[in-house]
Amino acid sequence: MVVSAVVVRIWRECDVGTAAGFFWAPLALLLWVATAVLWTVVVWALGRYGVGVALAAGVVANLGLVWWVLAVVATPADYPDPLCPANVPAWWPEWVPV
């Protein structure tokens, strides 16, 4: 999972927690389940309008979920930021809000 790898990289570079990789493993499973539920709901709700509409809505909803995980979970505002300002690494794109 790309999101898992990015979150662990952010946590390691910004020194968020001591066992970031071990903490993220159960959350990766939870993210997988949330993605599956999200797609099931979107296809159930919008499938009658056509495959294209359901697919487009699913992609937008999934991108929203990924953004939320990367912006809120990966860069916790309540954690002290010893290395990265606001726990956002230097390579983080400025056009992605956190």
Contacts in CASP RR format, 6 or more apart in sequence:
PFRMAT RR
TARGET T0000
AUTHOR 0000-0000-0000
METHOD contacts of the structure
MODEL  1
MVVSAVVVRIWRECDVGTAAGFFWAPLALLLWVATAVLWTVVVWALGRYG
VGVALAAGVVANLGLVWWVLAVVATPADYPDPLCPANVPAWWPEWVPV
1 28 0 8 1.000
1 31 0 8 1.000
1 32 0 8 1.000
3 28 0 8 1.000
3 31 0 8 1.000
3 66 0 8 1.000
3 69 0 8 1.000
3 70 0 8 1.000
4 24 0 8 1.000
4 28 0 8 1.000
4 31 0 8 1.000
6 70 0 8 1.000
6 74 0 8 1.000
7 20 0 8 1.000
7 24 0 8 1.000
7 69 0 8 1.000
7 70 0 8 1.000
7 73 0 8 1.000
7 74 0 8 1.000
8 20 0 8 1.000
8 21 0 8 1.000
8 24 0 8 1.000
9 89 0 8 1.000
10 16 0 8 1.000
10 70 0 8 1.000
10 74 0 8 1.000
10 75 0 8 1.000
10 87 0 8 1.000
10 88 0 8 1.000
10 89 0 8 1.000
10 92 0 8 1.000
11 17 0 8 1.000
11 20 0 8 1.000
11 21 0 8 1.000
11 24 0 8 1.000
11 74 0 8 1.000
12 20 0 8 1.000
13 83 0 8 1.000
13 84 0 8 1.000
13 89 0 8 1.000
14 75 0 8 1.000
14 81 0 8 1.000
14 82 0 8 1.000
14 83 0 8 1.000
14 84 0 8 1.000
14 87 0 8 1.000
14 88 0 8 1.000
14 89 0 8 1.000
15 82 0 8 1.000
15 83 0 8 1.000
16 76 0 8 1.000
16 79 0 8 1.000
16 87 0 8 1.000
17 23 0 8 1.000
17 79 0 8 1.000
27 73 0 8 1.000
31 65 0 8 1.000
31 69 0 8 1.000
34 65 0 8 1.000
35 62 0 8 1.000
35 65 0 8 1.000
38 58 0 8 1.000
38 61 0 8 1.000
38 62 0 8 1.000
38 65 0 8 1.000
39 58 0 8 1.000
39 61 0 8 1.000
39 62 0 8 1.000
42 54 0 8 1.000
42 57 0 8 1.000
42 58 0 8 1.000
42 61 0 8 1.000
43 54 0 8 1.000
43 58 0 8 1.000
46 53 0 8 1.000
46 54 0 8 1.000
46 57 0 8 1.000
47 53 0 8 1.000
47 54 0 8 1.000
67 96 0 8 1.000
70 96 0 8 1.000
70 98 0 8 1.000
71 96 0 8 1.000
71 97 0 8 1.000
71 98 0 8 1.000
75 86 0 8 1.000
75 87 0 8 1.000
75 88 0 8 1.000
75 92 0 8 1.000
75 98 0 8 1.000
76 87 0 8 1.000
77 86 0 8 1.000
77 87 0 8 1.000
79 87 0 8 1.000
81 87 0 8 1.000
84 90 0 8 1.000
86 98 0 8 1.000
88 98 0 8 1.000
92 98 0 8 1.000
END
